[in-house]
Amino acid sequence: MVDPLDPGTLALPLTFRRARGRPRKPNALTPAERARRYRARQKTLAMHVVPMAVHHSVVRARDEARGELERLRGELEQLLSQLRR
């Protein structure tokens, strides 16, 4: 604060400059916690991978089941048409 009666006092800047960079979060993770979460994420992603051989066998079984279903539906339609006569 400047004293108007004293010519020797100077006005001091009362503004504070922030530090450079992004301000820290109050709940920031430590590097160990961040690494632990990363490893857990990688482990869960690895568990969802299906080998291609298993995938192909499942797709083949699905296609066979669909073919059988269509055959049985056709047979059912034939039997129902015989009953209606």
Protein Blocks (a to p, Z undefined) as FASTA:
>chain_A
ZZfklmkbccddfbdcddedjdddfkbccfklmmmmmmmmmmmmmmmpccfklmmmmmmm
mmmmmmmmmmmmmmmmmmmmmmmZZ
